[in-house]
């Protein structure tokens, strides 16, 4: 077991950095929640979101049709 070095507090813990997990984390953060994404490995290589991070920036920073 890995020893605990510090305690972190969050409103929502999303387990997994895949597309669904990242979308859920972004939506919760936009709603004002303090969100933590828990991923098993280096986020540059693990989870399906790792290969699409550049797409998230485009999707979540572009004006949405629902905002019009």
C-alpha positions as CSV (number, residue, x, y, z in Angstrom):
1,X,0.0,0.0,0.0
2,X,1.2,3.5,-0.8
3,X,1.7,5.6,2.3
4,X,-0.5,8.8,2.5
5,X,1.6,11.9,2.5
6,X,-1.1,14.5,2.6
7,X,-4.9,14.8,2.5
8,X,-6.6,16.5,-0.4
9,X,-10.2,17.9,-0.2
10,X,-12.6,18.0,-3.2
11,X,-16.3,18.2,-3.9
12,X,-16.1,15.6,-6.7
13,X,-13.5,12.9,-7.4
14,X,-13.7,11.6,-11.0
15,X,-12.0,8.2,-11.3
16,X,-10.4,7.9,-14.7
17,X,-9.2,10.4,-17.3
18,X,-11.0,9.0,-20.3
19,X,-13.3,11.1,-22.4
20,X,-16.4,10.6,-20.2
21,X,-14.4,11.3,-17.0
22,X,-12.9,14.5,-18.4
23,X,-16.2,15.8,-19.7
24,X,-17.8,15.1,-16.4
25,X,-15.0,16.9,-14.6
26,X,-15.2,19.9,-16.8
27,X,-19.0,20.1,-16.4
28,X,-18.7,19.8,-12.6
29,X,-16.0,22.5,-12.5
30,X,-18.1,24.8,-14.7
31,X,-20.9,24.3,-12.2
32,X,-18.6,25.5,-9.3
33,X,-17.5,22.2,-7.8
34,X,-13.9,21.6,-6.8
35,X,-13.0,18.6,-8.9
36,X,-10.1,16.2,-8.8
37,X,-9.5,13.7,-11.6
38,X,-7.8,10.5,-10.4
39,X,-5.8,8.7,-13.1
40,X,-3.8,5.5,-12.8
41,X,-0.8,6.6,-14.7
42,X,0.9,9.6,-16.4
43,X,-1.9,11.7,-17.9
44,X,0.1,12.2,-21.1
45,X,-0.2,8.5,-21.9
46,X,-3.0,7.0,-19.9
47,X,-6.8,7.2,-20.5
48,X,-8.5,7.9,-23.8
49,X,-8.5,11.6,-23.0
50,X,-4.7,11.6,-23.2
51,X,-4.7,11.4,-26.9
52,X,-7.4,14.0,-27.4
53,X,-6.5,16.8,-24.9
54,X,-6.0,19.3,-27.8
55,X,-9.6,18.6,-28.9
56,X,-11.0,19.4,-25.4
57,X,-9.4,22.9,-25.5
58,X,-11.2,23.6,-28.8
59,X,-14.5,22.1,-27.6
60,X,-14.6,23.9,-24.3
61,X,-13.2,27.3,-25.3
62,X,-15.3,27.8,-28.5
63,X,-18.7,29.6,-28.1
64,X,-21.4,27.1,-27.7
65,X,-24.7,27.3,-29.8
66,X,-26.5,27.0,-26.5
67,X,-24.8,30.2,-25.3
68,X,-26.2,32.2,-28.2
